[in-house]
Amino acid sequence: MHNRLKALREEAGLSQAECADALGVSRQTVISIEKGHFDPRLSLAFRISRLFDVAVDEAFTPDD
Amino acid sequence: MTTTRTTRWTIAAAAGTAVAAVVGLVAATTRDDAPDIVTFAVFAAATLPFVVALVAIGLDRTEHPEQAEDSIESQWTTRASSGAFYDTIVAMAVTAFAASVLDWETLPLWIFVLLGLADMSARLVILQRREG
């Protein structure tokens, strides 16, 4: 699954640590999502979409 | 709450020492195949490292333990433990087969415990380096 977390975070002017704190996860988790190594669960995907005020499918898109 | 590494290992060492002492005392009072002090020392020494490691691992939740299921660390642990479990089962099956062919009377189960722990640790390190 592709995601725009890095772009959204940078547009919002957040560091990875600040983003992690706002989402309630570790910085390592944010790094892994941005690298595409970790597809978050639905609950975290919704927290990300709320944090950046975008729809879930604007932040995450399937590979195909 | 995030615990520092020093705090975590201090708690783990204290808990390990306490549990190891209790296990050693129980063994020394119930077993009569060796002098009490020897029984105490052997069981306490065998218990100590495992309890220390278990407590240290249990306290290692990095940030935000309430969201543990959303973390990559949780996924790494799950993947490493399931891989190690599969490896251990295969190793035990192969060894059991070899034991039946070679007519071994006993199997050293502790070896599989050590293999499983080492396997899981190696898998965790590899995952952290590859995906971290």
N, CA and C atoms of all chains as a GROMACS GRO file, in nm:
protein
  588
    1MET      N    1   0.084  -0.120   0.000
    1MET     CA    2   0.000   0.000   0.000
    1MET      C    3   0.088   0.126   0.000
    2HIS      N    4   0.057   0.219  -0.088
    2HIS     CA    5   0.130   0.346  -0.090
    2HIS      C    6   0.070   0.441   0.014
    3ASN      N    7   0.155   0.527   0.066
    3ASN     CA    8   0.100   0.628   0.158
    3ASN      C    9   0.172   0.761   0.137
    4ARG      N   10   0.104   0.867   0.180
    4ARG     CA   11   0.159   1.002   0.163
    4ARG      C   12   0.196   1.060   0.298
    5LEU      N   13   0.226   0.976   0.394
    5LEU     CA   14   0.253   1.026   0.529
    5LEU      C   15   0.368   1.126   0.531
    6LYS      N   16   0.476   1.094   0.460
    6LYS     CA   17   0.592   1.183   0.464
    6LYS      C   18   0.556   1.320   0.407
    7ALA      N   19   0.487   1.320   0.294
    7ALA     CA   20   0.449   1.448   0.232
    7ALA      C   21   0.354   1.526   0.322
    8LEU      N   22   0.257   1.456   0.378
    8LEU     CA   23   0.160   1.523   0.466
    8LEU      C   24   0.231   1.580   0.590
    9ARG      N   25   0.322   1.502   0.645
    9ARG     CA   26   0.393   1.546   0.766
    9ARG      C   27   0.480   1.668   0.736
   10GLU      N   28   0.548   1.663   0.622
   10GLU     CA   29   0.635   1.776   0.587
   10GLU      C   30   0.554   1.901   0.554
   11GLU      N   31   0.439   1.882   0.488
   11GLU     CA   32   0.352   1.996   0.460
   11GLU      C   33   0.303   2.060   0.589
   12ALA      N   34   0.281   1.977   0.690
   12ALA     CA   35   0.233   2.028   0.819
   12ALA      C   36   0.347   2.082   0.905
   13GLY      N   37   0.470   2.065   0.860
   13GLY     CA   38   0.586   2.115   0.935
   13GLY      C   39   0.614   2.037   1.062
   14LEU      N   40   0.580   1.909   1.060
   14LEU     CA   41   0.604   1.826   1.179
   14LEU      C   42   0.729   1.741   1.161
   15SER      N   43   0.803   1.724   1.269
   15SER     CA   44   0.914   1.628   1.265
   15SER      C   45   0.854   1.488   1.284
   16GLN      N   46   0.938   1.388   1.260
   16GLN     CA   47   0.889   1.250   1.279
   16GLN      C   48   0.852   1.226   1.426
   17ALA      N   49   0.930   1.283   1.517
   17ALA     CA   50   0.901   1.264   1.660
   17ALA      C   51   0.771   1.333   1.699
   18GLU      N   52   0.749   1.453   1.648
   18GLU     CA   53   0.623   1.524   1.679
   18GLU      C   54   0.504   1.450   1.620
   19CYS      N   55   0.522   1.400   1.499
   19CYS     CA   56   0.415   1.324   1.435
   19CYS      C   57   0.384   1.198   1.515
   20ALA      N   58   0.489   1.131   1.558
   20ALA     CA   59   0.471   1.008   1.637
   20ALA      C   60   0.395   1.037   1.767
   21ASP      N   61   0.432   1.144   1.835
   21ASP     CA   62   0.364   1.181   1.959
   21ASP      C   63   0.217   1.213   1.934
   22ALA      N   64   0.191   1.285   1.827
   22ALA     CA   65   0.053   1.323   1.796
   22ALA      C   66  -0.032   1.201   1.763
   23LEU      N   67   0.032   1.100   1.703
   23LEU     CA   68  -0.041   0.979   1.664
   23LEU      C   69  -0.046   0.876   1.775
   24GLY      N   70   0.037   0.895   1.876
   24GLY     CA   71   0.041   0.798   1.986
   24GLY      C   72   0.114   0.670   1.950
   25VAL      N   73   0.216   0.683   1.864
   25VAL     CA   74   0.298   0.566   1.830
   25VAL      C   75   0.445   0.604   1.844
   26SER      N   76   0.532   0.507   1.824
   26SER     CA   77   0.676   0.536   1.833
   26SER      C   78   0.725   0.603   1.704
   27ARG      N   79   0.838   0.673   1.716
   27ARG     CA   80   0.898   0.735   1.597
   27ARG      C   81   0.936   0.629   1.494
   28GLN      N   82   0.979   0.512   1.546
   28GLN     CA   83   1.015   0.402   1.457
   28GLN      C   84   0.897   0.360   1.370
   29THR      N   85   0.777   0.366   1.428
   29THR     CA   86   0.658   0.329   1.352
   29THR      C   87   0.633   0.429   1.240
   30VAL      N   88   0.649   0.559   1.270
   30VAL     CA   89   0.632   0.662   1.166
   30VAL      C   90   0.734   0.641   1.054
   31ILE      N   91   0.859   0.615   1.093
   31ILE     CA   92   0.964   0.592   0.994
   31ILE      C   93   0.928   0.472   0.906
   32SER      N   94   0.883   0.366   0.968
   32SER     CA   95   0.851   0.244   0.894
   32SER      C   96   0.734   0.265   0.798
   33ILE      N   97   0.635   0.342   0.841
   33ILE     CA   98   0.521   0.371   0.752
   33ILE      C   99   0.570   0.454   0.634
   34GLU      N  100   0.649   0.555   0.663
   34GLU     CA  101   0.698   0.642   0.554
   34GLU      C  102   0.782   0.564   0.453
   35LYS      N  103   0.858   0.467   0.502
   35LYS     CA  104   0.942   0.386   0.412
   35LYS      C  105   0.861   0.279   0.338
   36GLY      N  106   0.735   0.262   0.379
   36GLY     CA  107   0.652   0.160   0.316
   36GLY      C  108   0.676   0.021   0.370
   37HIS      N  109   0.742   0.011   0.486
   37HIS     CA  110   0.767  -0.120   0.545
   37HIS      C  111   0.651  -0.167   0.633
   38PHE      N  112   0.564  -0.076   0.669
   38PHE     CA  113   0.460  -0.109   0.766
   38PHE      C  114   0.328  -0.047   0.722
   39ASP      N  115   0.229  -0.130   0.696
   39ASP     CA  116   0.095  -0.081   0.667
   39ASP      C  117   0.019  -0.072   0.799
   40PRO      N  118  -0.022   0.048   0.837
   40PRO     CA  119  -0.087   0.061   0.968
   40PRO      C  120  -0.225  -0.004   0.971
   41ARG      N  121  -0.268  -0.036   1.092
   41ARG     CA  122  -0.405  -0.086   1.109
   41ARG      C  123  -0.503   0.028   1.080
   42LEU      N  124  -0.632  -0.010   1.062
   42LEU     CA  125  -0.733   0.090   1.028
   42LEU      C  126  -0.741   0.201   1.132
   43SER      N  127  -0.729   0.164   1.259
   43SER     CA  128  -0.741   0.266   1.365
   43SER      C  129  -0.631   0.371   1.351
   44LEU      N  130  -0.510   0.328   1.321
   44LEU     CA  131  -0.400   0.424   1.305
   44LEU      C  132  -0.416   0.503   1.175
   45ALA      N  133  -0.465   0.437   1.071
   45ALA     CA  134  -0.489   0.508   0.944
   45ALA      C  135  -0.588   0.622   0.966
   46PHE      N  136  -0.692   0.596   1.046
   46PHE     CA  137  -0.790   0.702   1.075
   46PHE      C  138  -0.728   0.812   1.159
   47ARG      N  139  -0.641   0.776   1.253
   47ARG     CA  140  -0.576   0.881   1.333
   47ARG      C  141  -0.488   0.969   1.244
   48ILE      N  142  -0.421   0.905   1.147
   48ILE     CA  143  -0.337   0.982   1.054
   48ILE      C  144  -0.423   1.076   0.970
   49SER      N  145  -0.534   1.024   0.921
   49SER     CA  146  -0.620   1.108   0.836
   49SER      C  147  -0.678   1.224   0.916
   50ARG      N  148  -0.711   1.200   1.044
   50ARG     CA  149  -0.764   1.309   1.128
   50ARG      C  150  -0.655   1.411   1.158
   51LEU      N  151  -0.534   1.361   1.186
   51LEU     CA  152  -0.425   1.453   1.221
   51LEU      C  153  -0.397   1.552   1.108
   52PHE      N  154  -0.400   1.503   0.984
   52PHE     CA  155  -0.367   1.590   0.871
   52PHE      C  156  -0.492   1.641   0.798
   53ASP      N  157  -0.608   1.609   0.852
   53ASP     CA  158  -0.735   1.657   0.798
   53ASP      C  159  -0.752   1.620   0.652
   54VAL      N  160  -0.725   1.494   0.622
   54VAL     CA  161  -0.748   1.442   0.487
   54VAL      C  162  -0.828   1.312   0.498
   55ALA      N  163  -0.890   1.271   0.387
   55ALA     CA  164  -0.960   1.143   0.388
   55ALA      C  165  -0.858   1.030   0.392
   56VAL      N  166  -0.902   0.916   0.444
   56VAL     CA  167  -0.808   0.802   0.453
   56VAL      C  168  -0.755   0.764   0.316
   57ASP      N  169  -0.841   0.767   0.215
   57ASP     CA  170  -0.794   0.727   0.082
   57ASP      C  171  -0.712   0.836   0.013
   58GLU      N  172  -0.699   0.950   0.075
   58GLU     CA  173  -0.602   1.049   0.025
   58GLU      C  174  -0.464   1.022   0.084
   59ALA      N  175  -0.463   0.963   0.200
   59ALA     CA  176  -0.334   0.932   0.265
   59ALA      C  177  -0.282   0.796   0.223
   60PHE      N  178  -0.374   0.703   0.198
   60PHE     CA  179  -0.333   0.565   0.164
   60PHE      C  180  -0.402   0.522   0.035
   61THR      N  181  -0.324   0.460  -0.055
   61THR     CA  182  -0.382   0.407  -0.178
   61THR      C  183  -0.328   0.267  -0.201
   62PRO      N  184  -0.412   0.179  -0.253
   62PRO     CA  185  -0.364   0.042  -0.278
   62PRO      C  186  -0.257   0.039  -0.387
   63ASP      N  187  -0.180  -0.068  -0.389
   63ASP     CA  188  -0.071  -0.080  -0.486
   63ASP      C  189  -0.121  -0.084  -0.630
   64ASP      N  190  -0.233  -0.153  -0.653
   64ASP     CA  191  -0.276  -0.173  -0.793
   64ASP      C  192  -0.342  -0.049  -0.851
   65MET      N  193   0.404   0.504   3.030
   65MET     CA  194   0.525   0.570   3.078
   65MET      C  195   0.646   0.500   3.015
   66THR      N  196   0.741   0.579   2.971
   66THR     CA  197   0.861   0.524   2.911
   66THR      C  198   0.966   0.503   3.019
   67THR      N  199   1.023   0.384   3.026
   67THR     CA  200   1.130   0.358   3.122
   67THR      C  201   1.263   0.370   3.050
   68THR      N  202   1.362   0.429   3.119
   68THR     CA  203   1.494   0.437   3.058
   68THR      C  204   1.557   0.299   3.061
   69ARG      N  205   1.662   0.284   2.981
   69ARG     CA  206   1.729   0.153   2.975
   69ARG      C  207   1.786   0.115   3.111
   70THR      N  208   1.848   0.213   3.181
   70THR     CA  209   1.908   0.185   3.311
   70THR      C  210   1.802   0.143   3.412
   71THR      N  211   1.691   0.217   3.414
   71THR     CA  212   1.583   0.184   3.506
   71THR      C  213   1.529   0.045   3.478
   72ARG      N  214   1.512   0.018   3.349
   72ARG     CA  215   1.456  -0.112   3.309
   72ARG      C  216   1.545  -0.225   3.356
   73TRP      N  217   1.677  -0.213   3.334
   73TRP     CA  218   1.768  -0.321   3.372
   73TRP      C  219   1.783  -0.330   3.524
   74THR      N  220   1.770  -0.215   3.592
   74THR     CA  221   1.776  -0.218   3.739
   74THR      C  222   1.656  -0.295   3.795
   75ILE      N  223   1.538  -0.263   3.742
   75ILE     CA  224   1.417  -0.334   3.786
   75ILE      C  225   1.429  -0.483   3.753
   76ALA      N  226   1.477  -0.511   3.632
   76ALA     CA  227   1.490  -0.651   3.589
   76ALA      C  228   1.588  -0.728   3.677
   77ALA      N  229   1.700  -0.662   3.713
   77ALA     CA  230   1.800  -0.728   3.798
   77ALA      C  231   1.744  -0.755   3.938
   78ALA      N  232   1.670  -0.657   3.991
   78ALA     CA  233   1.612  -0.674   4.125
   78ALA      C  234   1.507  -0.785   4.124
   79ALA      N  235   1.421  -0.781   4.024
   79ALA     CA  236   1.317  -0.884   4.015
   79ALA      C  237   1.379  -1.022   3.992
   80GLY      N  238   1.479  -1.027   3.905
   80GLY     CA  239   1.545  -1.154   3.877
   80GLY      C  240   1.611  -1.212   4.001
   81THR      N  241   1.677  -1.126   4.077
   81THR     CA  242   1.743  -1.173   4.199
   81THR      C  243   1.642  -1.227   4.299
   82ALA      N  244   1.531  -1.154   4.314
   82ALA     CA  245   1.428  -1.195   4.410
   82ALA      C  246   1.366  -1.329   4.369
   83VAL      N  247   1.328  -1.339   4.242
   83VAL     CA  248   1.264  -1.463   4.195
   83VAL      C  249   1.363  -1.579   4.201
   84ALA      N  250   1.488  -1.553   4.160
   84ALA     CA  251   1.590  -1.660   4.163
   84ALA      C  252   1.613  -1.709   4.306
   85ALA      N  253   1.612  -1.616   4.402
   85ALA     CA  254   1.631  -1.656   4.542
   85ALA      C  255   1.515  -1.742   4.591
   86VAL      N  256   1.393  -1.703   4.552
   86VAL     CA  257   1.275  -1.781   4.593
   86VAL      C  258   1.279  -1.921   4.531
   87VAL      N  259   1.310  -1.926   4.401
   87VAL     CA  260   1.317  -2.056   4.334
   87VAL      C  261   1.426  -2.142   4.398
   88GLY      N  262   1.541  -2.082   4.426
   88GLY     CA  263   1.650  -2.156   4.491
   88GLY      C  264   1.609  -2.207   4.628
   89LEU      N  265   1.539  -2.124   4.704
   89LEU     CA  266   1.494  -2.166   4.838
   89LEU      C  267   1.394  -2.281   4.830
   90VAL      N  268   1.299  -2.268   4.740
   90VAL     CA  269   1.198  -2.374   4.724
   90VAL      C  270   1.265  -2.504   4.685
   91ALA      N  271   1.357  -2.496   4.588
   91ALA     CA  272   1.428  -2.617   4.543
   91ALA      C  273   1.509  -2.677   4.658
   92ALA      N  274   1.576  -2.591   4.734
   92ALA     CA  275   1.661  -2.641   4.844
   92ALA      C  276   1.578  -2.707   4.953
   93THR      N  277   1.455  -2.659   4.973
   93THR     CA  278   1.373  -2.718   5.080
   93THR      C  279   1.297  -2.842   5.035
   94THR      N  280   1.277  -2.857   4.904
   94THR     CA  281   1.198  -2.972   4.857
   94THR      C  282   1.283  -3.085   4.801
   95ARG      N  283   1.402  -3.053   4.751
   95ARG     CA  284   1.485  -3.158   4.690
   95ARG      C  285   1.589  -3.206   4.792
   96ASP      N  286   1.621  -3.336   4.783
   96ASP     CA  287   1.719  -3.387   4.878
   96ASP      C  288   1.829  -3.468   4.808
   97ASP      N  289   1.854  -3.432   4.680
   97ASP     CA  290   1.955  -3.506   4.606
   97ASP      C  291   2.091  -3.438   4.608
   98ALA      N  292   2.103  -3.330   4.682
   98ALA     CA  293   2.231  -3.259   4.694
   98ALA      C  294   2.224  -3.172   4.819
   99PRO      N  295   2.339  -3.125   4.866
   99PRO     CA  296   2.336  -3.032   4.981
   99PRO      C  297   2.253  -2.908   4.948
  100ASP      N  298   2.183  -2.857   5.051
  100ASP     CA  299   2.091  -2.744   5.028
  100ASP      C  300   2.158  -2.626   4.960
  101ILE      N  301   2.278  -2.594   5.002
  101ILE     CA  302   2.344  -2.476   4.946
  101ILE      C  303   2.375  -2.495   4.798
  102VAL      N  304   2.409  -2.619   4.761
  102VAL     CA  305   2.437  -2.648   4.619
  102VAL      C  306   2.307  -2.638   4.538
  103THR      N  307   2.200  -2.699   4.592
  103THR     CA  308   2.071  -2.693   4.522
  103THR      C  309   2.027  -2.548   4.505
  104PHE      N  310   2.039  -2.471   4.614
  104PHE     CA  311   2.000  -2.330   4.606
  104PHE      C  312   2.080  -2.258   4.497
  105ALA      N  313   2.211  -2.278   4.497
  105ALA     CA  314   2.298  -2.206   4.403
  105ALA      C  315   2.267  -2.244   4.258
  106VAL      N  316   2.248  -2.372   4.235
  106VAL     CA  317   2.225  -2.419   4.098
  106VAL      C  318   2.093  -2.364   4.045
  107PHE      N  319   1.984  -2.377   4.125
  107PHE     CA  320   1.854  -2.333   4.077
  107PHE      C  321   1.845  -2.181   4.067
  108ALA      N  322   1.907  -2.113   4.162
  108ALA     CA  323   1.905  -1.966   4.155
  108ALA      C  324   1.983  -1.917   4.033
  109ALA      N  325   2.100  -1.977   4.010
  109ALA     CA  326   2.183  -1.935   3.896
  109ALA      C  327   2.114  -1.966   3.764
  110ALA      N  328   2.042  -2.078   3.758
  110ALA     CA  329   1.974  -2.113   3.633
  110ALA      C  330   1.852  -2.024   3.609
  111THR      N  331   1.792  -1.978   3.717
  111THR     CA  332   1.670  -1.897   3.705
  111THR      C  333   1.700  -1.752   3.674
  112LEU      N  334   1.806  -1.700   3.735
  112LEU     CA  335   1.836  -1.557   3.729
  112LEU      C  336   1.838  -1.497   3.588
  113PRO      N  337   1.917  -1.549   3.495
  113PRO     CA  338   1.924  -1.482   3.363
  113PRO      C  339   1.791  -1.480   3.289
  114PHE      N  340   1.713  -1.588   3.303
  114PHE     CA  341   1.586  -1.593   3.230
  114PHE      C  342   1.486  -1.492   3.286
  115VAL      N  343   1.480  -1.479   3.419
  115VAL     CA  344   1.387  -1.384   3.478
  115VAL      C  345   1.429  -1.241   3.445
  116VAL      N  346   1.559  -1.214   3.454
  116VAL     CA  347   1.608  -1.080   3.420
  116VAL      C  348   1.571  -1.047   3.275
  117ALA      N  349   1.596  -1.140   3.185
  117ALA     CA  350   1.564  -1.116   3.044
  117ALA      C  351   1.415  -1.097   3.022
  118LEU      N  352   1.334  -1.180   3.088
  118LEU     CA  353   1.189  -1.171   3.072
  118LEU      C  354   1.136  -1.036   3.120
  119VAL      N  355   1.181  -0.994   3.238
  119VAL     CA  356   1.133  -0.866   3.292
  119VAL      C  357   1.181  -0.751   3.204
  120ALA      N  358   1.307  -0.757   3.160
  120ALA     CA  359   1.360  -0.650   3.074
  120ALA      C  360   1.282  -0.642   2.944
  121ILE      N  361   1.250  -0.756   2.887
  121ILE     CA  362   1.171  -0.756   2.763
  121ILE      C  363   1.030  -0.703   2.791
  122GLY      N  364   0.974  -0.746   2.905
  122GLY     CA  365   0.839  -0.702   2.940
  122GLY      C  366   0.828  -0.553   2.961
  123LEU      N  367   0.935  -0.491   3.008
  123LEU     CA  368   0.933  -0.346   3.033
  123LEU      C  369   0.969  -0.266   2.910
  124ASP      N  370   1.017  -0.334   2.804
  124ASP     CA  371   1.059  -0.263   2.684
  124ASP      C  372   0.940  -0.238   2.594
  125ARG      N  373   0.870  -0.129   2.623
  125ARG     CA  374   0.755  -0.097   2.540
  125ARG      C  375   0.775   0.035   2.465
  126THR      N  376   0.898   0.084   2.468
  126THR     CA  377   0.931   0.214   2.408
  126THR      C  378   0.822   0.315   2.442
  127GLU      N  379   0.779   0.392   2.343
  127GLU     CA  380   0.677   0.493   2.371
  127GLU      C  381   0.537   0.437   2.352
  128HIS      N  382   0.442   0.497   2.415
  128HIS     CA  383   0.301   0.474   2.393
  128HIS      C  384   0.259   0.327   2.402
  129PRO      N  385   0.274   0.265   2.517
  129PRO     CA  386   0.236   0.125   2.528
  129PRO      C  387   0.087   0.102   2.503
  130GLU      N  388   0.006   0.209   2.524
  130GLU     CA  389  -0.139   0.190   2.506
  130GLU      C  390  -0.175   0.167   2.359
  131GLN      N  391  -0.081   0.204   2.267
  131GLN     CA  392  -0.106   0.184   2.125
  131GLN      C  393  -0.015   0.074   2.071
  132ALA      N  394   0.021  -0.021   2.155
  132ALA     CA  395   0.122  -0.120   2.116
  132ALA      C  396   0.084  -0.195   1.989
  133GLU      N  397  -0.045  -0.223   1.972
  133GLU     CA  398  -0.085  -0.302   1.855
  133GLU      C  399  -0.069  -0.224   1.724
  134ASP      N  400  -0.053  -0.090   1.734
  134ASP     CA  401  -0.033  -0.009   1.614
  134ASP      C  402   0.114   0.014   1.584
  135SER      N  403   0.202  -0.048   1.656
  135SER     CA  404   0.343  -0.016   1.642
  135SER      C  405   0.417  -0.119   1.556
  136ILE      N  406   0.521  -0.072   1.490
  136ILE     CA  407   0.604  -0.163   1.411
  136ILE      C  408   0.679  -0.258   1.504
  137GLU      N  409   0.712  -0.211   1.626
  137GLU     CA  410   0.783  -0.299   1.720
  137GLU      C  411   0.700  -0.422   1.753
  138SER      N  412   0.569  -0.399   1.768
  138SER     CA  413   0.479  -0.511   1.797
  138SER      C  414   0.477  -0.608   1.679
  139GLN      N  415   0.475  -0.552   1.558
  139GLN     CA  416   0.473  -0.640   1.440
  139GLN      C  417   0.604  -0.718   1.427
  140TRP      N  418   0.714  -0.652   1.456
  140TRP     CA  419   0.843  -0.722   1.451
  140TRP      C  420   0.844  -0.839   1.549
  141THR      N  421   0.795  -0.813   1.672
  141THR     CA  422   0.794  -0.919   1.774
  141THR      C  423   0.708  -1.036   1.730
  142THR      N  424   0.591  -1.004   1.673
  142THR     CA  425   0.500  -1.110   1.627
  142THR      C  426   0.564  -1.192   1.515
  143ARG      N  427   0.625  -1.124   1.420
  143ARG     CA  428   0.686  -1.194   1.306
  143ARG      C  429   0.806  -1.276   1.352
  144ALA      N  430   0.888  -1.218   1.442
  144ALA     CA  431   1.006  -1.291   1.490
  144ALA      C  432   0.965  -1.414   1.572
  145SER      N  433   0.863  -1.399   1.656
  145SER     CA  434   0.824  -1.513   1.740
  145SER      C  435   0.757  -1.622   1.659
  146SER      N  436   0.676  -1.583   1.558
  146SER     CA  437   0.610  -1.688   1.478
  146SER      C  438   0.713  -1.761   1.392
  147GLY      N  439   0.812  -1.688   1.341
  147GLY     CA  440   0.918  -1.754   1.264
  147GLY      C  441   1.001  -1.846   1.350
  148ALA      N  442   1.032  -1.800   1.470
  148ALA     CA  443   1.112  -1.883   1.562
  148ALA      C  444   1.033  -2.007   1.605
  149PHE      N  445   0.903  -1.989   1.624
  149PHE     CA  446   0.819  -2.104   1.662
  149PHE      C  447   0.821  -2.210   1.552
  150TYR      N  448   0.806  -2.167   1.427
  150TYR     CA  449   0.808  -2.260   1.314
  150TYR      C  450   0.943  -2.332   1.309
  151ASP      N  451   1.052  -2.255   1.322
  151ASP     CA  452   1.187  -2.315   1.318
  151ASP      C  453   1.206  -2.417   1.429
  152THR      N  454   1.156  -2.383   1.549
  152THR     CA  455   1.172  -2.472   1.664
  152THR      C  456   1.096  -2.602   1.645
  153ILE      N  457   0.972  -2.591   1.592
  153ILE     CA  458   0.892  -2.711   1.566
  153ILE      C  459   0.962  -2.801   1.464
  154VAL      N  460   1.014  -2.739   1.359
  154VAL     CA  461   1.084  -2.818   1.256
  154VAL      C  462   1.208  -2.885   1.316
  155ALA      N  463   1.285  -2.809   1.395
  155ALA     CA  464   1.406  -2.865   1.457
  155ALA      C  465   1.371  -2.980   1.551
  156MET      N  466   1.261  -2.962   1.627
  156MET     CA  467   1.221  -3.070   1.719
  156MET      C  468   1.173  -3.193   1.642
  157ALA      N  469   1.103  -3.170   1.531
  157ALA     CA  470   1.053  -3.284   1.452
  157ALA      C  471   1.170  -3.362   1.391
  158VAL      N  472   1.267  -3.289   1.336
  158VAL     CA  473   1.383  -3.354   1.275
  158VAL      C  474   1.462  -3.430   1.382
  159THR      N  475   1.478  -3.368   1.498
  159THR     CA  476   1.553  -3.433   1.606
  159THR      C  477   1.479  -3.556   1.659
  160ALA      N  478   1.347  -3.544   1.670
  160ALA     CA  479   1.268  -3.660   1.717
  160ALA      C  480   1.280  -3.776   1.618
  161PHE      N  481   1.279  -3.742   1.488
  161PHE     CA  482   1.295  -3.846   1.386
  161PHE      C  483   1.434  -3.911   1.398
  162ALA      N  484   1.536  -3.826   1.411
  162ALA     CA  485   1.673  -3.878   1.424
  162ALA      C  486   1.686  -3.963   1.550
  163ALA      N  487   1.621  -3.918   1.657
  163ALA     CA  488   1.630  -3.992   1.783
  163ALA      C  489   1.567  -4.130   1.772
  164SER      N  490   1.455  -4.138   1.695
  164SER     CA  491   1.390  -4.268   1.680
  164SER      C  492   1.474  -4.361   1.593
  165VAL      N  493   1.539  -4.304   1.491
  165VAL     CA  494   1.624  -4.385   1.404
  165VAL      C  495   1.748  -4.433   1.480
  166LEU      N  496   1.807  -4.342   1.555
  166LEU     CA  497   1.933  -4.372   1.623
  166LEU      C  498   1.913  -4.432   1.763
  167ASP      N  499   1.785  -4.446   1.801
  167ASP     CA  500   1.750  -4.508   1.929
  167ASP      C  501   1.807  -4.431   2.049
  168TRP      N  502   1.798  -4.296   2.042
  168TRP     CA  503   1.837  -4.217   2.158
  168TRP      C  504   1.728  -4.229   2.264
  169GLU      N  505   1.769  -4.237   2.388
  169GLU     CA  506   1.669  -4.253   2.494
  169GLU      C  507   1.620  -4.120   2.548
  170THR      N  508   1.705  -4.018   2.539
  170THR     CA  509   1.662  -3.888   2.591
  170THR      C  510   1.691  -3.778   2.489
  171LEU      N  511   1.610  -3.673   2.497
  171LEU     CA  512   1.632  -3.558   2.411
  171LEU      C  513   1.657  -3.436   2.500
  172PRO      N  514   1.760  -3.360   2.473
  172PRO     CA  515   1.788  -3.241   2.554
  172PRO      C  516   1.696  -3.125   2.517
  173LEU      N  517   1.581  -3.117   2.584
  173LEU     CA  518   1.481  -3.016   2.549
  173LEU      C  519   1.532  -2.874   2.569
  174TRP      N  520   1.623  -2.856   2.666
  174TRP     CA  521   1.672  -2.720   2.691
  174TRP      C  522   1.743  -2.662   2.570
  175ILE      N  523   1.797  -2.750   2.485
  175ILE     CA  524   1.863  -2.699   2.364
  175ILE      C  525   1.763  -2.629   2.273
  176PHE      N  526   1.642  -2.686   2.266
  176PHE     CA  527   1.541  -2.624   2.180
  176PHE      C  528   1.492  -2.492   2.238
  177VAL      N  529   1.489  -2.480   2.370
  177VAL     CA  530   1.454  -2.352   2.434
  177VAL      C  531   1.558  -2.247   2.395
  178LEU      N  532   1.684  -2.283   2.410
  178LEU     CA  533   1.792  -2.190   2.374
  178LEU      C  534   1.788  -2.156   2.225
  179LEU      N  535   1.768  -2.259   2.141
  179LEU     CA  536   1.761  -2.235   1.997
  179LEU      C  537   1.646  -2.140   1.962
  180GLY      N  538   1.531  -2.164   2.024
  180GLY     CA  539   1.415  -2.079   1.998
  180GLY      C  540   1.440  -1.936   2.038
  181LEU      N  541   1.498  -1.915   2.157
  181LEU     CA  542   1.526  -1.779   2.204
  181LEU      C  543   1.629  -1.711   2.113
  182ALA      N  544   1.734  -1.787   2.078
  182ALA     CA  545   1.838  -1.729   1.991
  182ALA      C  546   1.780  -1.697   1.853
  183ASP      N  547   1.697  -1.785   1.804
  183ASP     CA  548   1.633  -1.766   1.673
  183ASP      C  549   1.548  -1.639   1.674
  184MET      N  550   1.466  -1.624   1.777
  184MET     CA  551   1.378  -1.507   1.785
  184MET      C  552   1.460  -1.379   1.798
  185SER      N  553   1.566  -1.384   1.879
  185SER     CA  554   1.651  -1.265   1.895
  185SER      C  555   1.715  -1.226   1.763
  186ALA      N  556   1.767  -1.326   1.692
  186ALA     CA  557   1.833  -1.297   1.563
  186ALA      C  558   1.732  -1.241   1.464
  187ARG      N  559   1.613  -1.298   1.462
  187ARG     CA  560   1.510  -1.249   1.370
  187ARG      C  561   1.471  -1.105   1.402
  188LEU      N  562   1.461  -1.073   1.531
  188LEU     CA  563   1.427  -0.937   1.572
  188LEU      C  564   1.533  -0.838   1.526
  189VAL      N  565   1.660  -0.874   1.549
  189VAL     CA  566   1.770  -0.785   1.509
  189VAL      C  567   1.770  -0.764   1.358
  190ILE      N  568   1.749  -0.873   1.283
  190ILE     CA  569   1.748  -0.863   1.137
  190ILE      C  570   1.633  -0.773   1.089
  191LEU      N  571   1.514  -0.794   1.148
  191LEU     CA  572   1.399  -0.711   1.108
  191LEU      C  573   1.423  -0.564   1.140
  192GLN      N  574   1.480  -0.538   1.259
  192GLN     CA  575   1.505  -0.398   1.298
  192GLN      C  576   1.606  -0.333   1.205
  193ARG      N  577   1.708  -0.409   1.165
  193ARG     CA  578   1.810  -0.351   1.077
  193ARG      C  579   1.756  -0.334   0.935
  194ARG      N  580   1.675  -0.429   0.890
  194ARG     CA  581   1.625  -0.424   0.754
  194ARG      C  582   1.514  -0.321   0.736
  195GLU      N  583   1.429  -0.310   0.837
  195GLU     CA  584   1.311  -0.225   0.822
  195GLU      C  585   1.312  -0.103   0.913
  196GLY      N  586   1.410  -0.095   1.000
  196GLY     CA  587   1.411   0.016   1.094
  196GLY      C  588   1.474   0.143   1.038
   0.00000   0.00000   0.00000
